């Protein structure tokens, strides 16, 4: 594992803060109906992504996740302007404005979605790992899911095959406490999700998902195991989301006091405190980072606002191979 240095902490702070502010802007424009449909935000879970990026080989490793998927591709190198444009439904978006919030995708940067079906990405992640193993690419797939997805049958089927075939995949459960509005303890007679790996004799364990260092250490071990041909792992990242399941979530299942307790261990605040306590930067230095982040977010918004909507025919061209569309009765 690469050392966690002064530069690491400063990069973490700027990147995590940008992810947070990027999504804060999305929340604001959603209320203005500039972003439509569903919108699931990552606020509070940034340490999981920061720690993962520190130890994965972004030149060949892959990520796949569910629909809380806006900042992961940014971390892998996708232009955030294009992601903002995609959520605005604009032609300059990552999928020409046709995919929207839940379906961000970039083959170039090895980010494979963005899947709206709960648990649907889990067998796909194992399938990509199978392909990498078959072709000898020495790549590892990080397959992310929420705590609600582990109740799907596909999760258990996939863990079984991943162990049977010793696939280079790491299953990462981002346990933020609630499957939509249902707490973990209401979905099963156990609350330690990581123990589900024991039934398949899969290496598994819990991780402090609010601390990027802890995430990096656990994932480094799992990725090393997978890349060396010793099979998959299951890690339960114990994290928290500060916003609702989606923008339409009234959050009646939890109290403001609970949210405020978790804000005391905000991953961005933890990184900031480490920077200041180790004299890696001053408050003034961090204010300069804050200003850069704010400017960058505004640039993304401006790009999305000024981009055109896609032409109607683009929707058909993306779906149908046949060009004359004989089933359409009106002229486009």
N, C-alpha and C positions, 0 to 999 in steps of 0.2 A: 504494500500500500504506500502510495506517495505520502510524504510527510505533510502534516497539517501545519502550515506556516502562516506568517503574518499576511502574505499575499493571499493565501487560501481564505482567511477570515475576511479580508477586505473584499475579495471577489464574492464570497458568500453574502456578505451584507448588501452589496450593490445589486446582485442578482435576485436575492430573495425579496428585497425591498421593491425592486422593479416588478417582480411577479405579483406582489401584493397590490401595488398601486395600479398596475395594469388591470387587474380584476376589479379593483375599486371603481375604476373608470367605467368598466363594463357594467357594473351594477348601476351606476349613475345614468348611463345612456339607455339601459334597459328600461328604467322608469320612464324615460322620454320616448319609449317605443322605437328606438333606433335599432335595438337588438330585439328580436322576437323569438317566440317559441320558449323552450326551456333554457335555463342558464344555471349551471352548477359550478360554484366557485370553490377554490382551493385554499382560501384564507385560513392559515393556521397549520397547514400540512407541508409548508415549504421545505422544512428540514429533511423530509424524506427524499425529495428530488435533489436537493443540494448534496446530500451525502452520497446518493447514487451516482451522480455525475462525477464526483471526485474519484470514484474507483472503477467505473466502467471504461471500456475502450470505445469511445464514441466513433471511431473509424470503422468498427465492424459490429459492435453489440447493438441490440435492438431493444425497443420499448413497445409495449402494447398495454392499453388500459381501458377503463370504462369511459363514462361520459364527463367526468371531472377532469378535463383533458386539455385545458388551454395553455398552461405554463410548461408542461413537459416538452412539447416540441420547441418552445422558445429555448429551453435549456439545451436541447440537442442542436440548435443552430438555425432553426426556421426563423425567418424574418418576422418579428412581432407585428410589423405593419400589415403583413399579409394575413396574419391570424385575426387581427382586429377587423380587417376588411371582410374576412370570411364571416365573422359574426354579424357584421352589418349587412350581409347578403350581397356584397359587391363583387364585380367581375375580377378584381385584382386579388381576391382571396385565394387561399390555398387550394380550394376546390371550385374556383370561379363563382363563389357565393352560393353554391348549390348544396353544400354539406351542412353548414351552420355549426352551432355550438358543440353538438355532441359528436361530430364526425371530422375533427381535424386529422389530417393525414399527410405524411411526407415520406415517400419511398426513398428519396435522395438522402434524407437525414435519419432513416431507419426508425421512423416513428409510425407505427402501424395502427393508429387510432386509439381512441375515439370510437366506442361501441355503445349503442343505446340499449341493447338487450342485456339485462343483468346476468353476468356470468358468461356471456357469449364470447368474450375475448379469451377466456381461460383455455379452452381446447385449441384456439387459434394460436396462442402463444406457444403451446407445446408443439403444435404442428410446424411452426417456424423453426423451433429448436431442432426438431427432427430433420428438417431440410438442411439446416446448417451442419448437423452431424453427418448426414448422408453425403454432403458435398465436401466435407472436410474443411470447413471455413474457420474453425476455431472461434466462432462467435458464441456469445451467450445472450439469451433473451431474458429480459426482466419483464415479468408478467404481473401487472398491478391489478388489484381488485379491492372492493370495499368489504366491510365485515358482513354485509347482507348477502353478498355473492357466494359465500362459503356454504350457504344452505341449498345451493343448487346442486342437482345430481351431477351436472357436467364437471363440477369442481372435483368431486371424488373420483369420477371416471378418469379424469385427466391426471390426477395424482398417481393413480394406479399405473397407468400406461407410462408416465414419465419415469417412474421408478423401474418398471419392467424393462424399459428400453434405455435407461440411464441417460436421459436427455439433458442437454446443457441449458437448463432453464431455472430461474429463480422465481418462485411464486411469492409475491409481496402483498400481504393483506394490510391495507391502510385502515386500521381499526380506529375510526373517529368517534366510536361510541354509539352511533345510531345508523340503522338501515332505514333511510328516510326518517321516520319519526319513531322507529321501534328500537329500543335499547337491546344490546347484545344478550342480556340476561333474560329477556322475554322471548328469545328465539331458540334457546337450547338450554339444557340442564348443566351447561358448563360455560364459563366466561373466558377461558384461556384458549383462544382460537388456534394458537400455534400447536397445541397438542393434537390437533387433527392429523398432523403429519406422522405422529407416532404409529397410527394404525397401518401406515404403509412403510414403516421403518425408514422414513425420510428424515434426514437431518433438519431440525426445526428449532425455533426458539423465539422468545419475545425480545423486542428492541424498543428503546426509548426513541419514539418517532418524533420527538420535539427537539432533539439534539442531533445536528448533522454529523458530529464526530462519532457518536454511537452508531448512527445509521451507516456511516462509511465503514466502520470497523466490522460490523456484522455482514454487510454486503460484500466487503472485500474477501472475507472468508468463503462466503457462498459462491461468489463469482469465480474465485480461484478453484474451488472444488469442481464447479461445472466445467470450466475451461480445461481442466486436467483430465476430464473424462470420467469423473467420479459421481456424476449424476446431479439431480436437482436438490433444492432446499426449499423450505417453507419458512418465511419470516413474518411475524406479526408485528407491524409497526404501530405502537400505541401512540396515537396522535389525537387531534381534535380539530373540528372545523368551527370557526367563529360565526359563520353565517349559516343560514338554513340549508336544508338539503338542496333546494333550488330557490330561485327568487320568489316563488309563490308559497314558500313554506312559512307558516305563521309561528312555528317553533313553540307550540304550546306544551310540548313534551319535556321541556327543560326550563330551568329558571335563569334569570339574569345573573344571579349569584354564582351559579355553576359556571357560566361562560366567563365571568370575571375572575374566578379562581384559576381557570386555564389560561387566561390572559397574563397571569403572573409568570407563566413559563413559556410565553410566546417565543417561538424559535428565533425570530428576528431580534427580539430584545436580548435573548441569550447570547447571540453572536455579537451584538453591539456591546454588551457588558464585557465580553471576553476581549474585544478590541480595546476598550478603554482601560480595563484593569491591567492589560499587558503592555499598555502604551504603544499599541500598533498604530494608533491615530488619535488625533484630538477631536474634541467636539466640533471644532471649526472644519476639520477635514471631513467629518461625517456630514456636516451641513452641505458641503460642496457635492458630496455624493447624492444627498437628498435632492439637490437642485438639478443635477444631471438626470436623475431618475424622473423627476417631474417633467422636465423638458422632453425626454424621450417618450413618455406616455402621451403628451400632448401632440407630438409628431405623429404617433400612431393614430390618434383620433383624427387629426387633420387629414392624413392619408386616406383613412376609411371614409370620412365625410365627403371628400372631393372625388373619390373614385366612382365610376359609373356603375349602375346596376347592369347585370348581364342581359343580353338580348334574349327574347323568349325562345328563339330557335336553339340556343345553347343548351337549354334544358332537354330538348328532344335529342339533340346530337349526342349528348352525354349518356343517354339511356338506350337509344335505338340505333342499330346498325343500318337498317333500311332507311334510305334518304327521302322517299316520296311520301312517307307517312299516310298510306291509303285510308286509314281509319279516321283521319282528321277531315271534318267537313267544311271548316272555314279556312280562309286564307290567313297565314301568319302575318 
